[in-house]
Amino acid sequence: MNVQEKIRNQITANAVVLYMKGTPQFPQCGFSGATVQILKACGVQDFAAVDVLADPEIRDGIKAYANWPTVPQLYIKGEFVGGADIVRKMNQQGELQKLIKSAVG
């Protein structure tokens, strides 16, 4: 399985997937940590987190997959949502909560 197939499997097998630096318990960058906090504030307790620092192939592959140059990257129901700034803006506008509710109920 190549890295693009691996990523596709991860985002289709989980309702919410966050590609981040570090883990939700120990984020390794402020943007990743902020995105985790936004997800938790929206009531998402159970989401798949992929530490891109632990797998250089995923780190490079995820940027190509979404054609998005930075991490973190949030996927909901297999669709790319955005990075930290987009997630923050969607949260402030109430859009993220609606998207999450439709994905996880």
ZADREN-575798 format. One record per atom (N, C-alpha, C): x, y, z. Coordinates in steps of 0.02 Angstrom, whole numbers, plus 50000, padded with zeros to 5 digits. Layout:
REM residues N
XYZ
...
END
This chain:
REM residues 105
500434994150000
500005000050000
500455006250000
500335010849953
500735016949953
500455021950003
500815027450013
500625032250065
499945035550049
499795036849986
499155039849969
498575035249985
498665028749973
498145023849991
498065023350066
498625023650102
498605023350175
498215029350203
498355035250177
498005041250199
497255040750183
497095038650122
496395037850101
496035032950148
496365027550167
496065022750214
495945025850282
496425029850306
496355033050371
495765037850373
495695041850320
495155046950322
494475044050305
494445038250274
493795035250261
493575030650317
494045028050357
493885023550412
493675027250475
493795033750478
493655037650538
493245043850519
492755045550560
492335051350546
492735057850550
493185058250599
493595064250609
494315062050615
494745064950572
495465063450573
495845070050574
496325070450620
496755076250624
497475074050613
497785076450561
498495075450549
498835081250584
499265079550632
499555084650675
500275083150693
500605087950723
501275086950749
501195085250823
501375079150841
501285076750909
500635072850916
500405072550977
499785068950993
499305073751027
498665071951031
498195076451066
498405077851138
498705072851171
498935073851240
499575078051243
500005077451192
500645080951191
500775083951122
500395089251104
500515092351038
501215095351035
501515094950976
502195097450967
502225104150931
501655107250918
501635114050892
500995117450915
501015123950918
500435127750942
499815127050899
499915126650833
499345125950788
498995119250797
499395113950806
499095107350818
498725107350885
499025110150936
498705110551001
498055114450999
498055120050964
497465124250958
496895120450922
497075116650871
496565112950833
496265107550877
496675104150916
496415099050963
495925102351012
496105108151039
495675111551088
495015113551056
495035115750993
494415117650959
493965111550950
494265105950929
493865099750921
493545097850987
493925098051042
493655096251107
493105101051128
493195107551114
492685112451131
492045111351092
492105108351033
491515106650992
491205100051013
491485096851065
491195090651091
491485084351060
492005084951019
492305079050989
492815076151037
492645070551067
493095067351114
493485061651081
493175058751031
493465052850999
493615054450926
494245055650911
494445056850842
495125053550830
495255051950767
495895048950750
496405054550741
496965053850776
497515058650769
498115054950741
498415057850690
499005054950659
499585059650669
500095057250704
500695061250719
501165060950658
501195066450621
501605066650560
502345066550577
502525068350638
503235068250657
503485061150665
503035056550678
503225049550688
503305045850622
503065048750567
503085045350502
503215050450447
503855051150427
504025056150375
503655054950309
503495048750293
503135047350232
502435050350234
502105049750291
501435052750301
501505060350301
502025062950333
502125070150338
502155073250268
502525070250223
502575072750155
501945071050115
501695064950125
501115062550087
500485066450099
500375068650162
499745072150177
499735078950144
500305082050137
500345088550104
500155087950030
500385082449999
500225081249929
499495079049921
499245075149970
498565072449966
498055078049959
498115083050002
497625088550002
497865094549962
498475094149936
498785099849904
498765105849952
498955104450014
498955109550068
499645109150101
500005114650105
500715114350124
500875113550198
500375114250241
500525114250313
500135108950351
500355107750412
500035103250460
499915107550521
499345107150555
498845101750552
498375102250492
498075096550479
497545096050428
496975092050458
496365094650453
495775091450480
495355088650424
495135082350432
494685079050385
494055076850424
493485078250395
492855076050425
492455072450371
492265066350386
491905061950338
492265061350272
492925060650275
493325059650215
493485065850176
493245071550199
493345077850162
493835082350200
494295085350162
494765090050191
494395096350212
494485098250275
494165104250302
494645110150298
495255109250322
495745114650319
496255113950374
496665119150379
497175119550430
496925123350491
497385125050535
497205128150599
496815134650590
497025139050545
496675145450537
495965144550511
495885140050463
495215138750436
494765135650489
495035130850527
494645127550580
494435132750632
494905137050651
494755142250700
494185146850674
494235148950612
493735153450583
493055149950579
493055143650556
492425139950552
492105139050621
492525137950671
492275137250740
491955143750763
492275149350750
492005155850771
491345157450737
491265155050675
490655156450637
490115151250648
490265146050688
489775140850702
489725135450648
490125136050596
490095131150541
490395124450560
490925124650599
491265118450617
490805113950658
490445116850705
489995112950747
489465109450704
489205112850654
488695109850610
488995104050571
489605105050546
489935099850507
490075093650551
490305094850611
490455089350658
489805085750677
489285089550690
488645086350709
488395081850654
488455083950592
488225079750536
488665073650528
489295074050550
489755068450541
489705063250597
489645065750659
489665061150716
489015060850755
488545064950737
487895064550768
487825068050831
END
